Amino acid sequence: MFTSLDWGVLALYLAGTTWLAARLAGRQQTIRDFFLGGRQLPWWAVCGSIVSSEVSGVTFVGVPAIAYARGGDYRYLMLAFGAIAARLVVGYLLVPAYYRQEIYSPYEFIGNRLGPGALRLATALFLAGGMLAQGARLFLAGLVLDAITGIGIPACVLLVGAVSVAWTWIGGIASVVWTDAIQFVLLFGGAVGTLAAVAWTIGGWDALVEAGTRMGKFRLWDFTLDRRTEFTFWCGLLGTSFLNLGALGTDQMMAQRLFCCRDARDARKAILASNVSLLLPVILLTAGVGLAAYFEARPMTAEHAALVARRSDYVLPVFFLEAMPAGVRGLLFATIFAAATATSTLSAMAQAAHAAFAPRRDAGKEGGVLVSRLLVVAAAVPLCAVAIACERIEQYRDILRLALWMAAYTYGAVLGMLLLALLPARRDARGLPWAVGYSVLLILALNWQHLDAARALIVACAALLALSGAWAFRRSPERLGVSLLGAALVALVAFGRPHLPGDTGGHLKIVYPWHYPVGTAVTLAFGFLLGDRKTPPGAGSINMVS
């Protein structure tokens, strides 16, 4: 049971973090201060903020659940190869390109090179994808808090949302970065403390290793070429690299921090040093192995067993409740609560909306800061609504996969737009509505082809796109054919009956990490083929710099 002492520890943490972040953030006088921190934030604080946002409560609770589950092991670490590769590309290619201009987001970069329509389209994709993916993360916070307090997931979501709004309101991105940097320390301390607590309760490190070896939990490598298995070497190296490029290079929630450094060199230091985040999954997977050993020897109560049977992500909070003393339990819970706050999301959504729809001439006025703060509040309302709605999604049994699956709808499309903007053979944004539309519909078809009503709706949308393309490209038979090809591709995935090994029920099975390169390739290819040749003002080659 969560005691008054535990609540006191959580309240003390929240109050202390709020006070310290407000002191460090200073007074935000302009929009540049509110959204870029005046471009004066130290790279090491930005690095800590990147790690805290990337890890989040999804990782802190979801990763131990992967190792705990029947058949779970260390193969999740295969995804690290793509994370490392993506950081190198972001640090040495994207960061120098972004710092050549006074921009606030990757979407402004896309807009400067492809046109204002591309800016608004990329912003809309980010807002939609952010609501889905980050709503799933906020749902996790409510899930964990409800498991401990029993006050209900909606009430818990609103509590975390209120704290997130308060922290973002105080000092904009500077406050977000400093609270994240504090949470970085708490995350690593909490992860190590969780592992130590689990190992202590089962008899020490040797007992944990013996149990993990006996249960086959330490399997790491998997080189199989199976498109239905997510944690393989090839899926990690190829599929997850696109996921991380989208997250770190085009998702404003993460990329916004890179614009807050003093220069491109500091931004590169921050993104490369953030590889330290890859240590956390190792620690948390090992804790998950210990949880499997602990509950094998000490079965959980019937009530808690029912919770874990429904959602495996409950296993870590259940351990806190059953095995940890008051006070310690509150401190460990504060770690999860801190990791699940949505400050990064709210700041990024407010900035992206402001850049796309508000004039930049207000950037030096204090009134613009008030508008920005109101946008933070406006972003929190639909985000909390999506989080509460996630409770009804039953296709995915664990929240980590849910969050990554949600992001797949838009990450590939935005990354494809960014790559199109970087191409030496320039195109304008004319073909992007169809390229993005076919990309999103294709990923929807891959996820929902098992439901007749869903795939009928998806194909109907593709047909409408094709009809609009028939009018737009009526004087260009080649482009008309390309547009029709996109609609046919969506229909083939939605209604096709492939005869491939492992496909059941006539549906094409491809796990979510592969959705990212697929969405990227579709957007890039159709955007290039349907666009007009154009050299926008200020366009030029993009080179890697030291």
KEFIRO-919422 format. One record per residue (C-alpha): residue in three letters; x, y, z. Coordinates in steps of 0.5 Angstrom, whole numbers, m for minus. Last residue first. Layout:
! residues N
("ala"; (X; Y; Z))
...
***
This chain:
! residues 546
("ser"; (67; 38; m77))
("val"; (62; 39; m82))
("met"; (58; 35; m86))
("asn"; (55; 38; m93))
("ile"; (48; 40; m95))
("ser"; (48; 43; m102))
("gly"; (45; 49; m103))
("ala"; (38; 53; m102))
("gly"; (37; 60; m100))
("pro"; (32; 61; m104))
("pro"; (28; 55; m107))
("thr"; (31; 51; m113))
("lys"; (25; 48; m116))
("arg"; (24; 42; m120))
("asp"; (17; 40; m119))
("gly"; (14; 34; m115))
("leu"; (11; 28; m116))
("leu"; (17; 23; m117))
("phe"; (21; 26; m111))
("gly"; (15; 26; m106))
("phe"; (13; 19; m109))
("ala"; (20; 17; m107))
("leu"; (21; 20; m101))
("thr"; (14; 19; m98))
("val"; (14; 12; m100))
("ala"; (22; 11; m97))
("thr"; (20; 14; m90))
("gly"; (14; 10; m89))
("val"; (17; 3; m91))
("pro"; (24; 5; m87))
("tyr"; (19; 7; m81))
("his"; (14; 1; m81))
("trp"; (20; m4; m81))
("pro"; (21; m3; m73))
("tyr"; (13; m4; m73))
("val"; (13; m12; m74))
("ile"; (11; m14; m81))
("lys"; (6; m19; m82))
("leu"; (2; m19; m89))
("his"; (m5; m22; m88))
("gly"; (m8; m28; m91))
("gly"; (m11; m31; m85))
("thr"; (m4; m33; m83))
("asp"; (3; m30; m86))
("gly"; (9; m35; m83))
("pro"; (12; m36; m90))
("leu"; (9; m32; m95))
("his"; (3; m33; m99))
("pro"; (0; m26; m100))
("arg"; (m7; m24; m100))
("gly"; (m8; m17; m102))
("phe"; (m14; m13; m99))
("ala"; (m10; m8; m95))
("val"; (m3; m9; m97))
("leu"; (m5; m9; m105))
("ala"; (m10; m3; m103))
("val"; (m4; 2; m101))
("leu"; (0; 0; m107))
("ala"; (m6; 1; m112))
("ala"; (m7; 8; m109))
("gly"; (1; 10; m109))
("leu"; (1; 7; m117))
("leu"; (m5; 12; m118))
("ser"; (m1; 17; m116))
("val"; (5; 15; m120))
("gly"; (1; 14; m126))
("leu"; (m2; 21; m126))
("arg"; (5; 24; m125))
("glu"; (7; 20; m132))
("pro"; (1; 23; m135))
("ser"; (2; 30; m133))
("arg"; (m3; 35; m136))
("arg"; (m9; 31; m131))
("phe"; (m4; 32; m125))
("ala"; (m8; 36; m120))
("trp"; (m15; 32; m123))
("ala"; (m12; 25; m123))
("gly"; (m9; 27; m116))
("ser"; (m15; 29; m113))
("leu"; (m18; 22; m115))
("ala"; (m12; 18; m113))
("leu"; (m13; 21; m106))
("leu"; (m20; 20; m106))
("ala"; (m18; 12; m107))
("ala"; (m13; 12; m102))
("cys"; (m18; 15; m97))
("ala"; (m23; 9; m99))
("val"; (m18; 4; m99))
("ile"; (m17; 6; m91))
("leu"; (m24; 6; m90))
("ala"; (m25; m1; m93))
("arg"; (m18; m3; m89))
("ala"; (m22; m1; m82))
("ala"; (m28; m4; m84))
("asp"; (m25; m11; m85))
("leu"; (m21; m11; m79))
("his"; (m14; m15; m80))
("gln"; (m11; m10; m85))
("trp"; (m11; m5; m79))
("asn"; (m3; m5; m77))
("leu"; (0; m6; m84))
("ala"; (m6; m2; m87))
("leu"; (m5; 4; m83))
("ile"; (2; 4; m85))
("leu"; (0; 4; m92))
("leu"; (m5; 10; m91))
("val"; (1; 14; m87))
("ser"; (5; 13; m93))
("tyr"; (0; 14; m98))
("gly"; (m2; 21; m95))
("val"; (5; 23; m94))
("ala"; (7; 22; m102))
("trp"; (0; 25; m104))
("pro"; (0; 31; m100))
("leu"; (8; 32; m101))
("gly"; (7; 32; m109))
("arg"; (7; 40; m110))
("ala"; (13; 41; m104))
("asp"; (18; 43; m109))
("arg"; (24; 38; m111))
("arg"; (31; 39; m111))
("ala"; (36; 34; m114))
("pro"; (42; 36; m108))
("leu"; (37; 32; m104))
("leu"; (36; 35; m96))
("ala"; (29; 37; m97))
("leu"; (27; 30; m100))
("leu"; (31; 27; m94))
("leu"; (27; 32; m89))
("met"; (20; 30; m92))
("gly"; (22; 23; m92))
("leu"; (23; 24; m84))
("val"; (16; 27; m83))
("ala"; (13; 21; m87))
("gly"; (17; 16; m83))
("tyr"; (15; 19; m76))
("thr"; (8; 20; m78))
("tyr"; (4; 13; m77))
("ala"; (10; 9; m74))
("ala"; (10; 14; m67))
("met"; (3; 10; m65))
("trp"; (7; 3; m66))
("leu"; (13; 6; m61))
("ala"; (8; 8; m56))
("leu"; (4; 1; m56))
("arg"; (10; m3; m56))
("leu"; (13; 0; m50))
("ile"; (6; 0; m47))
("asp"; (5; m8; m47))
("arg"; (m1; m12; m49))
("tyr"; (m2; m9; m56))
("gln"; (m8; m10; m59))
("glu"; (m12; m8; m53))
("ile"; (m13; 0; m54))
("arg"; (m19; 2; m49))
("glu"; (m14; 5; m44))
("cys"; (m11; 9; m50))
("ala"; (m17; 14; m49))
("ile"; (m14; 17; m43))
("ala"; (m8; 18; m46))
("val"; (m11; 21; m52))
("ala"; (m15; 26; m48))
("cys"; (m9; 28; m44))
("leu"; (m6; 30; m50))
("pro"; (m12; 33; m53))
("val"; (m12; 38; m46))
("ala"; (m4; 39; m46))
("ala"; (m3; 42; m52))
("ala"; (m8; 48; m50))
("val"; (m4; 49; m44))
("val"; (2; 50; m48))
("leu"; (m1; 54; m53))
("leu"; (m3; 59; m47))
("arg"; (5; 59; m45))
("ser"; (7; 61; m52))
("val"; (1; 66; m52))
("leu"; (4; 69; m46))
("val"; (11; 69; m49))
("gly"; (9; 73; m55))
("gly"; (7; 78; m50))
("glu"; (14; 79; m48))
("lys"; (16; 81; m55))
("gly"; (22; 79; m59))
("ala"; (19; 73; m63))
("asp"; (13; 77; m65))
("arg"; (16; 78; m72))
("arg"; (16; 71; m72))
("pro"; (8; 71; m74))
("ala"; (4; 65; m71))
("phe"; (2; 59; m75))
("ala"; (7; 55; m77))
("ala"; (12; 57; m71))
("his"; (7; 58; m66))
("ala"; (4; 51; m67))
("ala"; (11; 48; m67))
("gln"; (13; 51; m61))
("ala"; (7; 49; m57))
("met"; (8; 42; m59))
("ala"; (15; 42; m57))
("ser"; (14; 45; m50))
("leu"; (8; 40; m49))
("thr"; (12; 34; m51))
("ser"; (18; 36; m47))
("thr"; (14; 37; m41))
("ala"; (10; 31; m41))
("thr"; (12; 27; m35))
("ala"; (13; 20; m35))
("ala"; (21; 20; m33))
("ala"; (19; 24; m26))
("phe"; (13; 19; m24))
("ile"; (18; 13; m25))
("thr"; (23; 16; m21))
("ala"; (18; 18; m16))
("phe"; (16; 11; m15))
("leu"; (23; 9; m13))
("leu"; (23; 15; m8))
("gly"; (16; 13; m6))
("arg"; (18; 6; m5))
("val"; (24; 7; m1))
("gly"; (20; 12; 4))
("ala"; (15; 6; 6))
("pro"; (19; m1; 5))
("met"; (20; m5; m2))
("ala"; (18; m12; m3))
("glu"; (10; m12; m5))
("leu"; (9; m5; m7))
("phe"; (15; m4; m11))
("phe"; (15; m11; m14))
("val"; (8; m9; m16))
("pro"; (10; m3; m19))
("leu"; (15; m7; m23))
("val"; (10; m12; m25))
("tyr"; (5; m7; m28))
("asp"; (8; m7; m35))
("ser"; (6; m14; m36))
("arg"; (m2; m12; m37))
("arg"; (m8; m16; m36))
("ala"; (m4; m22; m33))
("val"; (0; m17; m29))
("leu"; (m6; m14; m26))
("ala"; (m9; m21; m24))
("ala"; (m3; m23; m21))
("his"; (m3; m17; m16))
("glu"; (m10; m19; m14))
("ala"; (m8; m26; m13))
("thr"; (m2; m24; m9))
("met"; (5; m25; m12))
("pro"; (8; m31; m12))
("arg"; (15; m31; m8))
("ala"; (20; m36; m11))
("glu"; (18; m35; m18))
("phe"; (16; m28; m17))
("tyr"; (23; m26; m15))
("ala"; (27; m30; m20))
("ala"; (22; m26; m26))
("leu"; (24; m20; m22))
("gly"; (31; m21; m22))
("val"; (31; m22; m30))
("gly"; (27; m15; m30))
("ala"; (32; m12; m26))
("thr"; (37; m14; m31))
("leu"; (33; m12; m37))
("leu"; (33; m5; m33))
("ile"; (41; m4; m32))
("val"; (42; m6; m40))
("pro"; (36; m2; m42))
("leu"; (39; 4; m38))
("leu"; (46; 3; m41))
("leu"; (44; 6; m48))
("ser"; (42; 12; m45))
("val"; (50; 14; m45))
("asn"; (49; 15; m52))
("ser"; (47; 22; m50))
("ala"; (54; 24; m51))
("leu"; (53; 24; m59))
("ile"; (47; 28; m58))
("ala"; (50; 33; m53))
("lys"; (57; 34; m57))
("arg"; (54; 35; m63))
("ala"; (50; 41; m60))
("asp"; (56; 43; m57))
("arg"; (59; 43; m64))
("ala"; (53; 46; m68))
("asp"; (53; 52; m63))
("arg"; (51; 55; m56))
("cys"; (46; 50; m55))
("cys"; (38; 51; m55))
("phe"; (37; 48; m62))
("leu"; (39; 41; m60))
("arg"; (34; 41; m55))
("gln"; (28; 42; m60))
("ala"; (30; 36; m64))
("met"; (27; 31; m58))
("met"; (20; 34; m58))
("gln"; (21; 37; m64))
("asp"; (21; 30; m68))
("thr"; (25; 30; m74))
("gly"; (33; 29; m72))
("leu"; (32; 25; m66))
("ala"; (26; 21; m66))
("gly"; (26; 20; m74))
("leu"; (33; 18; m74))
("asn"; (32; 14; m68))
("leu"; (26; 10; m72))
("phe"; (30; 10; m78))
("ser"; (36; 7; m75))
("thr"; (31; 2; m71))
("gly"; (29; m1; m78))
("leu"; (36; m2; m81))
("leu"; (41; m4; m75))
("gly"; (36; m6; m70))
("cys"; (31; m10; m75))
("trp"; (38; m13; m78))
("phe"; (40; m15; m71))
("thr"; (33; m18; m69))
("phe"; (28; m16; m63))
("glu"; (22; m15; m68))
("thr"; (21; m22; m70))
("arg"; (15; m22; m76))
("arg"; (20; m20; m81))
("asp"; (24; m26; m80))
("leu"; (32; m25; m83))
("thr"; (35; m29; m77))
("phe"; (41; m26; m74))
("asp"; (39; m26; m66))
("trp"; (44; m25; m61))
("leu"; (43; m23; m54))
("arg"; (40; m29; m50))
("phe"; (41; m28; m42))
("lys"; (34; m30; m40))
("gly"; (35; m37; m41))
("met"; (31; m39; m35))
("arg"; (37; m43; m32))
("thr"; (42; m37; m34))
("gly"; (37; m32; m31))
("ala"; (36; m36; m24))
("glu"; (44; m37; m24))
("val"; (45; m29; m25))
("leu"; (40; m27; m20))
("ala"; (43; m32; m15))
("asp"; (50; m29; m16))
("trp"; (48; m22; m16))
("gly"; (45; m23; m9))
("gly"; (40; m27; m5))
("ile"; (33; m26; m8))
("thr"; (31; m19; m5))
("trp"; (38; m16; m5))
("ala"; (38; m17; m13))
("val"; (31; m14; m14))
("ala"; (34; m8; m9))
("ala"; (40; m7; m13))
("leu"; (37; m7; m20))
("thr"; (32; m2; m17))
("gly"; (37; 3; m14))
("val"; (41; 2; m21))
("ala"; (35; 4; m25))
("gly"; (33; 10; m19))
("gly"; (40; 13; m19))
("phe"; (40; 13; m27))
("leu"; (33; 16; m27))
("leu"; (34; 21; m22))
("val"; (41; 23; m25))
("phe"; (37; 24; m31))
("gln"; (31; 27; m28))
("ile"; (35; 33; m25))
("ala"; (37; 34; m33))
("asp"; (30; 33; m35))
("thr"; (28; 39; m30))
("trp"; (34; 43; m33))
("val"; (32; 42; m40))
("val"; (24; 43; m39))
("ser"; (26; 50; m35))
("ala"; (30; 52; m41))
("ile"; (25; 50; m46))
("gly"; (20; 54; m43))
("gly"; (21; 57; m36))
("ile"; (15; 56; m31))
("trp"; (10; 54; m36))
("thr"; (13; 48; m38))
("trp"; (14; 46; m30))
("ala"; (7; 47; m29))
("val"; (4; 44; m35))
("ser"; (8; 38; m34))
("val"; (5; 38; m26))
("ala"; (m2; 38; m29))
("gly"; (m1; 33; m34))
("val"; (1; 28; m29))
("leu"; (m5; 29; m25))
("leu"; (m9; 29; m30))
("val"; (m7; 22; m32))
("cys"; (m8; 20; m25))
("ala"; (m15; 22; m25))
("pro"; (m16; 19; m32))
("ile"; (m13; 12; m29))
("gly"; (m17; 11; m23))
("ile"; (m15; 13; m16))
("gly"; (m12; 6; m14))
("thr"; (m6; 9; m11))
("ile"; (m1; 4; m13))
("ala"; (m3; 1; m20))
("asp"; (m7; 8; m21))
("leu"; (0; 11; m21))
("val"; (3; 6; m26))
("leu"; (m2; 6; m31))
("gly"; (m3; 14; m31))
("ala"; (4; 15; m32))
("leu"; (4; 10; m38))
("phe"; (m2; 14; m41))
("leu"; (3; 19; m41))
("arg"; (7; 15; m46))
("ala"; (1; 13; m50))
("gly"; (m1; 20; m51))
("gln"; (6; 22; m53))
("ala"; (6; 17; m59))
("leu"; (m1; 19; m61))
("met"; (m1; 27; m59))
("gly"; (6; 27; m62))
("gly"; (4; 24; m69))
("ala"; (m2; 29; m70))
("leu"; (2; 35; m68))
("phe"; (8; 32; m72))
("leu"; (4; 31; m78))
("ala"; (1; 38; m77))
("thr"; (8; 41; m77))
("ala"; (10; 37; m83))
("leu"; (4; 39; m87))
("arg"; (5; 47; m85))
("leu"; (12; 47; m86))
("ala"; (11; 43; m93))
("gly"; (6; 49; m95))
("pro"; (11; 54; m93))
("gly"; (16; 52; m98))
("leu"; (21; 46; m100))
("arg"; (27; 49; m97))
("asn"; (25; 54; m92))
("gly"; (19; 49; m90))
("ile"; (24; 43; m89))
("phe"; (28; 47; m84))
("glu"; (22; 50; m81))
("tyr"; (20; 43; m80))
("pro"; (26; 41; m76))
("ser"; (25; 47; m71))
("tyr"; (27; 53; m68))
("ile"; (31; 56; m74))
("glu"; (36; 62; m74))
("gln"; (40; 58; m80))
("arg"; (46; 55; m81))
("tyr"; (45; 51; m75))
("tyr"; (40; 46; m78))
("ala"; (45; 44; m83))
("pro"; (51; 43; m78))
("val"; (46; 39; m74))
("leu"; (43; 34; m79))
("leu"; (49; 31; m82))
("tyr"; (55; 30; m77))
("gly"; (51; 29; m70))
("val"; (44; 27; m73))
("val"; (48; 22; m78))
("leu"; (52; 19; m72))
("arg"; (46; 19; m67))
("ala"; (42; 15; m72))
("ala"; (48; 10; m72))
("ile"; (48; 9; m65))
("ala"; (40; 8; m64))
("gly"; (40; 3; m70))
("phe"; (45; m1; m66))
("ala"; (42; m1; m60))
("leu"; (35; m4; m62))
("met"; (39; m11; m61))
("leu"; (39; m9; m54))
("tyr"; (31; m12; m54))
("arg"; (35; m19; m55))
("tyr"; (36; m19; m48))
("asp"; (31; m24; m46))
("gly"; (23; m25; m45))
("gly"; (21; m32; m47))
("arg"; (15; m31; m41))
("ala"; (15; m24; m39))
("tyr"; (20; m21; m34))
("ala"; (25; m19; m39))
("ile"; (20; m15; m43))
("ala"; (17; m12; m37))
("pro"; (24; m10; m34))
("val"; (24; m6; m41))
("gly"; (17; m3; m40))
("val"; (17; 1; m34))
("phe"; (23; 5; m34))
("thr"; (23; 5; m42))
("val"; (16; 8; m42))
("gly"; (17; 12; m36))
("ser"; (22; 16; m41))
("val"; (28; 14; m44))
("glu"; (28; 19; m50))
("ser"; (26; 25; m46))
("ser"; (31; 23; m40))
("val"; (37; 22; m45))
("ile"; (35; 28; m49))
("ser"; (35; 32; m42))
("gly"; (42; 30; m40))
("cys"; (45; 31; m46))
("val"; (42; 38; m46))
("ala"; (45; 39; m39))
("trp"; (52; 37; m42))
("trp"; (51; 42; m48))
("pro"; (50; 48; m44))
("leu"; (44; 52; m45))
("gln"; (46; 59; m48))
("arg"; (41; 59; m54))
("gly"; (37; 64; m51))
("gly"; (33; 58; m48))
("leu"; (31; 56; m55))
("phe"; (23; 56; m54))
("phe"; (22; 61; m48))
("asp"; (28; 65; m49))
("arg"; (27; 66; m57))
("ile"; (20; 67; m55))
("thr"; (22; 73; m51))
("gln"; (23; 75; m44))
("gln"; (24; 68; m40))
("arg"; (26; 70; m33))
("gly"; (31; 65; m30))
("ala"; (32; 57; m32))
("leu"; (36; 55; m26))
("arg"; (32; 58; m21))
("ala"; (26; 56; m24))
("ala"; (29; 49; m25))
("leu"; (31; 49; m17))
("trp"; (24; 50; m15))
("thr"; (20; 46; m19))
("thr"; (25; 40; m18))
("gly"; (25; 41; m10))
("ala"; (17; 41; m10))
("leu"; (16; 35; m14))
("tyr"; (21; 31; m10))
("leu"; (18; 33; m4))
("ala"; (11; 31; m6))
("leu"; (14; 24; m8))
("val"; (17; 23; m1))
("gly"; (11; 26; 2))
("trp"; (7; 21; m2))
("asp"; (11; 15; 0))
("leu"; (11; 17; 8))
("ser"; (3; 18; 7))
("thr"; (3; 11; 5))
("phe"; (2; 7; m2))
("met"; (0; 0; 0))
***
